[in-house]
């Protein structure tokens, strides 16, 4: 179990619930990043364990394990999917100069779950400049479950973000978030290591809840994205429902959205 200082705060969890991702800049030491860039380039990262393997059994004795054994990363994992998650898959993305933009898509195209969710890590072991492309993602898209062909025709969505940043940066995101890899217009090879994990416990109150009742902690739940347009109210309803699950509080309904439409009185008028 991770100490509280390494777990996510309520405010960070609220941001994840609303935007579908969290970003941690330069979290992993550069010397480890340099070693991993070489391992990715040479194909030395093995241990492609079967899906369903306990995550703590994967990559033992390899440098990549040091990334996900980092105390803060352990706290992030525990806060989102619990202390003993299940390995799903990983993939080292290597993008040479040129090529094409990947179409925008969601990895969890079929996912009937209402509350539970998987997470994916995007770990960048090198500096990524804007001309190197990076990973594009669409904040607030994790509640919009679509077939990839429905959004694959779009290349520009208002409010989308494209990663650039320093080596050692990690993005962790809800696996339903829309994303794509961008074309590399630089002379440098781009590396990104992706990992997907599944929860094995209910994802409720797993983070550091010391600030659960602070006035400012839930403020990120109120935001919405410009691309939502007139559907922003539906988005906020989905955020509220998600927070009901995460906080194990079915009464959470700050705007009366669910209380209104779920009002089915059982009493008979007299």
N, C-alpha and C positions, 0 to 999 in steps of 0.2 A: 504494500500500500504506500502511496506517495504522501509525503508530508503536505500539509495544507498550503505551504508557500509555493509549491510547484503545481497545484491544481488551478484550474481556471476560476475566475471570480464570477459572481452572478452577472455582472455587467458584461463580461466577455461571453458568457453563455447566451445572454439576451441578444448580443450582436450576432452570434452564430445562428440563433433561431430566426432572426430577421433577415440577415444577408446571405446566410448559407455558407459562410467561410470565415476563417480567421487567418491573419498573417503575422508571422513572427520573424522579424528581420535579423540576419546575422546571428542566428541562434547556435549554429554548429561551428566550432573552431575551424579556422581556415586550413590549418595543417591537415585535419581530418578530411576536409573537403578536397584538398589536393590529392590525397591518397585515393579517395573514392572516385574522383574524376578519372584517374589512371585505371582503376579497377573496372569502371564502366566501359572505358575506351577499349580495354583489352579483353572484355568479356569474362573477367574473373569472378564476377558476382554470380555464384551458383546458389544451390539450395532452393530451387523452384519447387518448394514443398507442395504436396497435394492440398487443394482447397479444403479447408476444415481443420487443418493442423493447428494446435494451440500456438499462438504467436510466439510465446517464449521459447519454443523449440526450434525456431527458424533462424538460420544464419549464425549458429553458435560458432564462435572463434573467428568470425570475419569482421573486417572493419565496418561494413554496413550496419552490423549489429550495434556498434558504438553510437550511431546516430539515434537509433530508436531506444537505446538504453540511457540516453542523456536524461538527467533527472527532470528537466522541464518538459521534454517530449513525453516521458512516461506520465507526467501529470496531465498533459493534454489528452493523451490516449485514455487514461483512467476517467477523466472528467466527461468524456464523450461516449465511450463504449464500455467502460468498466475496466477493472484491473486485470482480467484474464481474457482478452478478446481472441477471436479466431482469425487466423490468416486466411485471406481470400486469394489474392494474387499480387504480383508486383511486375513492373515492367520498366526497364531503363530506356528512356527515350533519347535517341541520338539524332540530332538534326543537322545535316550538313548545309553548306551554302546553297541557296536557290530552292527549288521545289515549289510546292503550292501550299496555300493555306488549307488546313484541315477544315472540314465543314463543322459548324456548331452542332453539338449533340449532347445528350445526357447518357452516362454509362448505365444508369439504372432505368432503362426504358420500360421494363415491366417490373413493377414493385407495388404490390397491393397493400403493403403495410401502411397503417395510419400514423402510428407513433414511432415505432422502432425504425432505425436507420443505420446504414453503414457510413463509414467515413473513408476519405481518401487523402493521402498525403502527396503533395508535390514538393520534393526536396531539390533545391538548386545548388549544386556543389561548386558553382563558378559565378563570377559576376555576369549578369545578363543585361546588356545594353538594349535600348529600344530597337536598334536595327537588327538585333539578333532574333527578334520575333517574340519569343516567350509564349507563355500560356495565356490565352484569352479566356475570360469567364464572365458570366452575366449575373451580378448580384441579385438576389431575390427571385431567382428562377427555380429554386428547389421544390416549390409547391406546384409548378406547372409541368405536369408529367405528359410528355408528348412522344410520339414516334419521331425518331431522329430526322426522318425525311420532312417533317412538318416545319422544322426550324433550320434545316441544313442549307436552305437557299439563302439565308441571311448572312451577311458579312459585317454589318454594322447595326448595332442596337444601342439606343440611347442609354447611357449609364454603364455600358460594359467597361471592363478593365482588362488591361493587358500587362502581364507581369514584366517588370524590369527591376533589378535590385542587386544587392551584394551577395557574394557567395555565403552559403550557410543559412540562407533564408528558407523558411518552410511555410507553405500554405496547407491548411487542413480544411477540407470542405465536405459538406453534405453530398453524398454520392449522386443525388439527383440534380445537382447544379449543372446548368448548361456550360459548356466549355469547348475549346478547340486549341490545337497547336497552330502557331503562326509560321509563315515562311521566314526563313533565315536569310536576311539580306546582308549579313556581314561576312567577313572572311574567316570567322571563327566557328568551330563546331560547338553546338549548343547541347548541354546535357540536362536532363531532368529525370529524377527517379520517382516513380509512382508506386504507392502501396495502398491496397484496400484492406480494411479490417471490418469484421462483423462483431456485433455485441453478443455476449453470452449471458447478460443480466439485463434487467429492466433499466432503461437509461433515465433514471429518475433520481434527482438530487445527488448526483455523483460528484459534483464539483465542490469547491469551498463555499459553503452557503452562509458564511459569517455575515455577508452583506445582503442577504436575501431580502431583508426588510428595509434597507436603506432607500431613501426617497429617490435617489438618482440611478439606482441599479437597473431598473426596468425601463429606463428611458429609451434604449435602443430598440425596444419592441415597437415603438410608435412610428418608426421611419418606413418609407416606401420608396420605390424606384420610379424615375420619370417614365420609363417604358411601360409601367403598369396602367397609365392613363386612368380611365374611369373604373377600371377593375381594382383600384387600390384598396377599396373597401373589402373586396373578396380576399385580397392578399392579407389584410390585417386580421380578418377572421381566421385565416389559416395559421397565421402567427400565433394568435390567441389559443387556438386549439392545440398547436404544437407545444406552447408553453404550459398548457394544462397538463399535458403528458409529462414533460420534462420536470416540472415542479411538483407533480403528483397532487395537483390542486384543481379539481374539476370545477371549482367555483370561480376560477380566474376568468373574468370577462369584463375588462375595464370600459368598453364601449357599449355593453349590453347587446352585442351582436348575437351571440348564441342564446342568451336568455330570451331574446325576442322570438327567434324562429323555432326554438325548441319548446315554446310554451304551448303545451297541450293539457289543459286542465282536465282533471278526472272527476272533480266534484259536479254534482247535479244541482242546478238552480232550484231553489225552493221558494 
